[in-house]
Amino acid sequence: MSRAPHFRPAVTVRNLTRRYGERTVIKALDLTIGEGEFVALLGESGCGKTTLLRALAGLDPIEGGRIEAPGRPAMVFQEHRLLPWAPLWQNVALGNETAAGRLAAEAALTEVGLAGRETDWPRNLSGGQAQRVALARALVREPRLLLLDEPFAALDALTRIKMHVLIRELVARHRPGVLLVTHDVDEAVAIADRILIMRQGRIAASYDTADTAGLRDRLLAELGVETDTRAA
């Protein structure tokens, strides 16, 4: 991928290594994501995707290499992880329940389509609405790096499409660098600028989604899935 002269990295990873006991999960991995760039990460289960995400978030230690990420990353998990005893604005403001924090939380909830629900409770939300609150909580702090760990996996197909549109709009507005871990090739093609294939703890391939011709089949082939491209 070519880099424009004004390119600013949201995160730079060099020679990253992560181990669990005797097992090396991430091996000398290099990665750069620019501000405003949406990157999807695909790979078979156990290849190190979530381990990489947790390392970037500062949730897991690393045994080698370095991670350079200006500011504190924000992370959205597959589960929304909302506090059931707190109204929505407090879930978004988490740790900043001041008057200013409430105003910022209410603005963030409006941005994700939940205006007027500030004092509602998590138990009253659908799955898609709960993930909207999780996105608002992540973006209210204006992170330079947004990490998404399969946040739409549990949603129905229509809700997922709506969330894809929303996350693209939010990223365009706030301009964080984004790394999305997903098992869904179609999701990656639909919303990412660049798709990475992870294999055995390393980035094995990179695809620009501007080149859409045959992209889905190429990605599936990278993942070991054979497709029949012959005419019926």
C-alpha positions in Angstrom: 0.0 0.0 0.0 1.4 3.4 -1.0 1.8 6.0 1.7 1.0 9.6 1.0 3.4 12.3 2.2 1.0 13.3 5.0 0.6 9.7 6.2 0.4 9.5 10.0 0.4 6.1 11.8 -2.2 5.3 14.4 0.0 2.3 15.4 3.3 0.9 14.4 4.4 -2.6 15.3 7.9 -3.9 14.8 9.2 -7.5 15.4 6.4 -8.3 17.8 6.6 -11.6 19.7 4.1 -13.0 22.1 4.3 -16.4 23.8 2.1 -18.6 26.0 4.5 -20.7 27.9 6.6 -22.6 25.4 4.3 -21.8 22.5 5.0 -18.7 20.4 1.7 -17.3 19.2 3.0 -14.1 17.4 6.4 -14.3 15.7 8.4 -11.2 14.6 5.2 -9.5 13.4 5.4 -6.1 11.6 2.3 -3.9 11.1 1.4 -0.2 10.4 -2.1 1.3 10.4 -2.6 4.9 9.4 -5.0 7.4 11.0 -8.4 6.9 9.3 -7.4 3.6 7.8 -9.8 0.7 8.3 -7.9 -2.6 8.3 -9.6 -6.1 8.7 -7.7 -9.1 10.0 -8.6 -12.6 8.8 -7.2 -15.9 9.7 -8.0 -19.4 10.9 -8.8 -19.9 14.6 -5.7 -20.0 16.7 -3.5 -18.1 14.3 -3.0 -15.2 16.8 -5.6 -12.6 15.7 -7.1 -11.9 19.1 -3.7 -12.2 20.8 -2.5 -9.4 18.5 -5.5 -7.3 19.3 -5.0 -7.7 23.1 -1.4 -6.9 22.8 -2.2 -3.7 20.9 -4.8 -2.8 23.5 -2.2 -3.2 26.3 -4.2 -6.1 27.9 -1.4 -8.7 27.4 2.4 -8.4 27.8 4.8 -8.9 24.9 8.0 -10.8 25.0 9.8 -9.0 22.1 9.6 -6.1 19.7 7.8 -2.8 20.2 4.3 -1.2 19.8 4.1 2.5 19.1 0.6 3.9 19.4 0.0 7.6 20.3 -2.6 7.8 23.0 -4.6 5.0 24.6 -6.3 2.6 22.2 -10.1 1.9 22.6 -11.4 -1.6 22.2 -14.9 -3.0 21.4 -15.4 -6.7 22.1 -17.9 -9.3 20.8 -19.8 -8.9 24.0 -20.9 -5.3 24.7 -19.8 -5.5 28.3 -22.2 -2.8 29.5 -22.8 -2.3 33.2 -26.4 -3.5 33.9 -26.7 -1.2 36.9 -25.8 2.0 35.1 -27.8 4.1 32.7 -26.6 4.4 29.2 -24.9 7.8 29.6 -22.9 6.5 32.5 -21.8 3.4 30.5 -20.5 5.7 27.8 -18.9 8.2 30.2 -17.4 5.4 32.3 -14.8 7.0 34.6 -15.8 10.6 33.8 -19.3 10.9 35.3 -19.0 14.7 35.5 -21.4 17.3 33.9 -19.0 17.6 31.0 -18.7 13.8 30.8 -22.4 13.5 30.6 -22.7 16.0 27.8 -20.0 14.2 25.9 -21.7 10.8 26.5 -25.1 12.2 25.3 -23.5 13.6 22.2 -21.9 10.2 21.5 -25.2 8.4 22.0 -26.9 10.8 19.6 -24.1 10.1 17.1 -24.8 6.3 17.2 -28.6 6.8 16.8 -29.6 6.6 20.4 -30.7 10.2 21.1 -33.2 10.4 24.0 -32.1 7.1 25.5 -29.5 8.5 27.8 -31.2 7.5 31.0 -32.4 4.1 29.7 -30.9 0.8 31.0 -28.9 -1.8 29.1 -31.6 -4.5 29.8 -34.0 -2.5 27.4 -31.6 -2.7 24.4 -31.5 -5.0 21.5 -28.1 -6.6 20.6 -27.5 -4.0 17.9 -28.4 -1.1 20.2 -26.1 -2.5 22.9 -23.2 -2.6 20.4 -24.0 1.0 19.4 -23.5 2.0 23.1 -20.2 0.1 23.1 -19.1 2.0 20.0 -20.1 5.3 21.6 -18.1 4.4 24.8 -15.0 3.7 22.6 -15.2 6.8 20.5 -16.2 9.4 23.1 -12.5 9.5 24.1 -11.4 10.2 20.5 -8.9 7.4 20.3 -6.2 7.4 17.6 -6.5 3.6 17.4 -9.8 1.6 17.6 -9.7 -2.2 18.0 -12.7 -4.3 17.1 -12.9 -7.9 18.2 -15.7 -9.4 16.1 -18.2 -6.9 17.5 -21.0 -7.8 15.0 -20.6 -11.6 15.1 -23.7 -12.2 17.3 -26.0 -9.8 15.3 -28.6 -10.8 12.7 -27.8 -10.2 9.1 -29.8 -7.0 8.7 -28.5 -5.5 11.9 -25.0 -6.3 10.8 -25.4 -4.4 7.6 -26.7 -1.4 9.5 -23.8 -1.6 11.9 -21.3 -1.8 8.9 -22.8 1.5 7.6 -22.6 3.1 11.0 -19.0 2.1 11.8 -17.8 3.4 8.4 -19.6 6.7 9.0 -18.1 7.0 12.5 -14.6 6.2 11.3 -14.8 8.8 8.5 -15.9 11.4 11.1 -13.5 10.6 13.9 -10.5 9.3 11.8 -9.1 6.7 14.1 -7.0 3.9 12.7 -9.1 0.7 12.9 -8.1 -3.0 13.2 -11.1 -5.3 13.0 -10.7 -9.0 13.8 -13.3 -11.0 11.9 -14.0 -14.5 10.5 -16.4 -13.1 7.9 -14.7 -12.5 4.5 -17.8 -10.7 3.2 -17.8 -8.3 6.2 -14.1 -7.6 5.7 -14.6 -6.8 2.0 -17.6 -4.6 2.7 -16.1 -2.3 5.3 -12.3 -2.4 5.2 -9.8 -0.4 3.2 -7.2 -3.1 3.5 -7.4 -6.8 4.5 -4.6 -8.7 6.1 -4.3 -12.5 6.3 -2.7 -13.8 9.5 -1.1 -17.3 9.4 1.0 -18.9 12.2 1.6 -15.7 14.1 2.6 -13.6 11.1 1.0 -11.3 8.5 1.1 -13.6 5.5 -0.7 -11.4 2.9 -2.2 -8.0 2.4 -5.0 -6.9 0.0 -6.3 -3.5 -1.0 -10.1 -3.6 -1.2 -10.1 -1.0 -4.0 -9.1 -4.0 -6.2 -12.4 -5.9 -5.9 -12.1 -8.2 -8.9 -12.0 -11.7 -7.6 -11.1 -10.5 -4.1 -13.5 -12.7 -2.2 -12.2 -15.8 -3.9 -8.6 -14.9 -3.4 -9.3 -14.3 0.3 -11.1 -17.6 0.7 -8.2 -19.4 -1.1 -5.8 -17.7 1.4 -7.9 -19.2 4.2 -7.9 -22.7 2.6 -11.4 -22.6 1.3 -11.9 -23.8 -2.3 -14.5 -22.0 -4.5 -16.0 -23.2 -7.7 -15.8 -20.3 -10.2 -17.1 -22.3 -13.2 -20.3 -21.2 -14.7 -23.3 -23.3 -13.8 
